[in-house]
């Protein structure tokens, strides 16, 4: 069987190349957006991402030696925990966040405590 070749005008070739390039760029952006997640996940996010319970995920951490980072946030300070989550999801470094938390807690611990007399 013979092949058929068609010569397209240069401007049409360039337009087709540009359309293919744009479509490829858009497809890459879509994949990156759909597959993007923060550099760090808390345990709840990680077990949801993996589709398992927290107990199963905790057993995987031990069994497969999954690296974890312990951040010292007072359990009763929801606002500080929310700020921490926001910073993590905006790609701030763990060490910088921990330093900021320590500075906040040190300043808070130095404030005078007022009690009813």
The 8 nearest C-alpha neighbors of each residue, nearest first, counted from 0:
[[1, 2, 3, 4, 5, 6, 7, 8],
 [0, 2, 3, 4, 5, 6, 7, 8],
 [3, 1, 4, 0, 5, 6, 7, 8],
 [2, 4, 1, 5, 0, 6, 7, 8],
 [5, 3, 2, 6, 7, 1, 0, 8],
 [4, 6, 7, 3, 8, 2, 12, 11],
 [7, 5, 4, 8, 9, 12, 3, 11],
 [6, 8, 5, 12, 9, 11, 10, 4],
 [7, 9, 11, 10, 12, 6, 13, 5],
 [8, 10, 12, 11, 13, 7, 14, 6],
 [11, 9, 13, 12, 8, 14, 7, 15],
 [12, 10, 14, 8, 13, 9, 15, 7],
 [11, 13, 9, 15, 10, 14, 16, 7],
 [12, 14, 16, 10, 11, 15, 17, 9],
 [13, 15, 11, 17, 12, 16, 10, 18],
 [14, 16, 18, 12, 17, 13, 19, 11],
 [17, 15, 13, 19, 14, 18, 20, 12],
 [16, 18, 20, 14, 15, 19, 21, 13],
 [19, 17, 15, 21, 20, 16, 22, 14],
 [18, 20, 22, 16, 21, 17, 23, 15],
 [21, 19, 17, 23, 18, 22, 16, 24],
 [22, 20, 24, 18, 23, 19, 17, 25],
 [23, 21, 19, 25, 20, 24, 18, 26],
 [22, 24, 26, 20, 25, 21, 19, 27],
 [25, 23, 21, 27, 26, 22, 20, 28],
 [24, 26, 28, 22, 23, 27, 21, 29],
 [27, 25, 23, 29, 28, 24, 22, 30],
 [26, 28, 24, 30, 29, 25, 31, 23],
 [29, 27, 31, 25, 26, 30, 32, 24],
 [30, 28, 26, 32, 27, 31, 33, 25],
 [31, 29, 27, 33, 32, 28, 34, 26],
 [30, 32, 28, 34, 29, 33, 35, 27],
 [33, 31, 29, 35, 30, 34, 28, 27],
 [32, 34, 30, 31, 35, 29, 28, 36],
 [35, 33, 31, 32, 30, 36, 29, 28],
 [36, 34, 32, 33, 31, 37, 30, 38],
 [35, 37, 38, 34, 88, 39, 40, 33],
 [36, 38, 88, 39, 90, 40, 35, 87],
 [37, 39, 36, 90, 40, 87, 88, 89],
 [40, 38, 37, 87, 41, 88, 36, 90],
 [41, 39, 45, 44, 42, 37, 38, 43],
 [40, 42, 44, 43, 45, 39, 84, 46],
 [43, 41, 45, 44, 46, 40, 53, 56],
 [42, 44, 46, 45, 41, 47, 53, 40],
 [43, 45, 47, 41, 42, 40, 46, 48],
 [46, 44, 42, 48, 47, 43, 40, 41],
 [45, 47, 49, 51, 43, 48, 56, 44],
 [48, 46, 50, 44, 49, 45, 43, 51],
 [47, 49, 45, 46, 50, 44, 51, 43],
 [50, 48, 46, 47, 51, 45, 56, 44],
 [51, 49, 47, 48, 46, 52, 45, 56],
 [52, 50, 46, 49, 55, 47, 56, 53],
 [53, 51, 55, 54, 46, 56, 50, 47],
 [52, 54, 56, 55, 46, 57, 51, 43],
 [55, 53, 57, 52, 56, 58, 51, 59],
 [56, 54, 58, 52, 57, 53, 51, 59],
 [55, 57, 59, 53, 58, 54, 46, 52],
 [58, 56, 60, 54, 59, 55, 53, 61],
 [57, 59, 55, 61, 56, 60, 62, 54],
 [60, 58, 62, 56, 61, 57, 63, 55],
 [61, 59, 65, 57, 64, 58, 63, 62],
 [60, 62, 64, 58, 59, 63, 57, 65],
 [61, 63, 59, 60, 64, 58, 65, 57],
 [62, 64, 65, 59, 60, 61, 58, 66],
 [65, 63, 61, 60, 62, 66, 59, 67],
 [64, 66, 60, 63, 67, 61, 59, 62],
 [67, 65, 64, 68, 60, 63, 61, 69],
 [68, 66, 65, 69, 60, 64, 42, 41],
 [67, 69, 70, 66, 93, 39, 41, 71],
 [70, 68, 71, 67, 72, 97, 93, 41],
 [71, 69, 72, 68, 97, 93, 96, 100],
 [70, 72, 69, 73, 97, 100, 101, 74],
 [73, 71, 70, 74, 80, 79, 76, 100],
 [72, 74, 76, 75, 71, 80, 79, 77],
 [73, 75, 76, 72, 77, 80, 71, 79],
 [74, 76, 73, 77, 72, 78, 80, 79],
 [75, 77, 73, 79, 78, 74, 80, 72],
 [78, 76, 80, 79, 75, 81, 74, 73],
 [77, 79, 81, 80, 76, 82, 83, 75],
 [78, 80, 82, 81, 77, 76, 83, 72],
 [79, 81, 83, 77, 78, 82, 84, 76],
 [82, 80, 78, 84, 83, 79, 77, 85],
 [83, 81, 85, 79, 80, 84, 86, 78],
 [82, 84, 80, 86, 81, 85, 79, 87],
 [85, 83, 81, 87, 82, 86, 88, 80],
 [86, 84, 82, 88, 83, 87, 89, 81],
 [85, 87, 89, 83, 88, 84, 91, 82],
 [88, 86, 84, 90, 89, 85, 91, 83],
 [87, 89, 37, 85, 90, 86, 84, 39],
 [88, 90, 86, 87, 91, 85, 37, 84],
 [91, 89, 87, 88, 92, 86, 37, 38],
 [90, 92, 87, 86, 89, 93, 96, 95],
 [91, 93, 95, 94, 96, 90, 87, 86],
 [94, 92, 96, 95, 97, 91, 87, 70],
 [93, 95, 97, 96, 92, 98, 99, 91],
 [96, 94, 98, 92, 97, 93, 99, 91],
 [95, 97, 99, 93, 98, 94, 100, 92],
 [96, 98, 100, 94, 99, 95, 93, 101],
 [99, 97, 101, 95, 96, 100, 94, 102],
 [98, 100, 102, 96, 97, 101, 103, 95],
 [99, 101, 97, 103, 102, 98, 104, 96],
 [100, 102, 98, 104, 99, 103, 105, 97],
 [103, 101, 99, 105, 100, 104, 106, 98],
 [102, 104, 100, 106, 101, 105, 107, 99],
 [103, 105, 107, 101, 106, 102, 108, 100],
 [106, 104, 102, 108, 107, 103, 101, 109],
 [107, 105, 103, 109, 104, 108, 102, 110],
 [106, 108, 104, 109, 110, 105, 103, 102],
 [107, 109, 105, 106, 110, 104, 111, 103],
 [110, 108, 106, 107, 105, 111, 104, 112],
 [109, 111, 107, 108, 112, 106, 105, 113],
 [112, 110, 113, 109, 108, 107, 114, 106],
 [111, 113, 110, 114, 109, 108, 107, 115],
 [114, 112, 111, 115, 116, 110, 109, 108],
 [113, 115, 116, 112, 111, 110, 108, 109],
 [116, 114, 113, 112, 111, 110, 108, 109],
 [115, 114, 113, 112, 111, 110, 109, 108]]
